[in-house]
Amino acid sequence: MKDQEKHAGAVSNLVDQLCRLPGVGRKSAERLAFHLLRVPESEAYALADAIRRIRSDVHYCKACFNLCEDELCSICQDPQRDQTRLCVVEQPRDLMSLEQSQAFSGVYHVLLGRIAPLDGIGPDQLTIEPLVDRVRTGNFVEVIMATNPTVEGDGTALYLSNQLAEYPVQLTRLARGITAGSVLEYANREMIADALTGRQAL
Amino acid sequence: MAAESSVAVVLKTIEFSETSLIVTLFTRDFGQVTAIAKGARRPKSSFEGSLDLLAVCRVVLIRKASDALDLLTEAKLNRRFRGADKSLTRLHGGYYLAEMLRLLTETHDPQPMLYDLTLDALSQIDGTGNAALALLGFDAIALRLLGHTPTTRTCADCGVATQLDRSVPFSPAAGGVVCGSCRISQPSVFIVRPKTLQCLERLLDNQTRLPLATASANKIDANYRDVRVLLNRYIEVILGKTPRMQSFLPARMEPSE
């Protein structure tokens, strides 16, 4: 009986821990816990080891604050990358999305968030100071603000452009407007306004 | 439950699960509403990326009778807030509006006049209007619409008439100016100049829409700082805390950049 209680306690503990993950409710957590009891031990330990490794080995790149296991991430170490163009993103996952597009060959800087005064997040809590240092000491000709196209993302880009205004770099923002493949008839007026504002010479 | 439609301003969004958002809206017909917008972060959702802070949109809601969150089924963007395209002053002004609406209004308590005032203030702030004056006007009119008008001519405690030609004690806790006798029993009283009170009266006077008339704006201009401080302290007492964005408010009423 005591063993059974101990066993139930361990399962219940695992369910509680899994419940704390984003998007995992109690039912899903129970399903995952019982799955881990069913699979071979090695498989369950591999998961535990992967979780342990991600916490002990993964940290932020010293230059760009992307996630990496060495001092510098693979992008910062790559000599083929264009070291004169810097793309500023909010989170490492945004960097991954841009990398998947294969349209950018420069280097990145991850802010690790966006300025959101309503949530108590100010410039000091982001990696803005290292960014300014990087632009001051680097050979960049262009800094691309690739923060999210939201009010807070735009606000962060505006703040950064004020901070970087004194340096001889071109400050640019990601384009926005009508999606390629759609038609003007069904685009809302804000999309059309954005597209017109950001129109390009042919 | 039947779906209901209204126009709304987005006050706050929180990411929820993979693609959903929990959205706090200030609707014209139902007051403040917090609802879940399932799949709102997917690019091809029925929300068309309209659920951004301070965006004005037409929304369709399914209201829940229990404590559960209302369900937002559709949002069509009418107008996006573009303060961040212009200046940090205008952006912070927008943030301040969102915070004040969230703190001052109640859930499911419609305030259509306050909603209309909010749209006026937004168009002043992210347009070419004077952001500092628009925020001052918004605060004063919003306080009046919500029944928090500070007294300016009679003691807020005992009701005796006060003299307008000299500086008078003002007690945010009592709800306005106080007479010499009542002053002693009030906490955190400060002295207000007659001109400051006159400006406050002008702001509170009858209007429910922005921009303020040019004559009022000119009168307020010289006393902006004093009126701003007075309203800030009064609002702090009403809310029981200092709004986060209060320290970002414009210090002067010069034309916003």
Interface residues (C-beta under 8 A of the other chain):
Chain A: P22 G23 P117 L118 G120 T150 V151 E152 D154 G155 A157 L158 Y159 N162 N188 E190
Chain B: K12 S17 E18 E48 D52 L53 L54 K76 L77 R79 R80 F81 G83 A84 D85 S87 L88 L91 H92 G94 Y95 A98 E99 R244 M245 F248
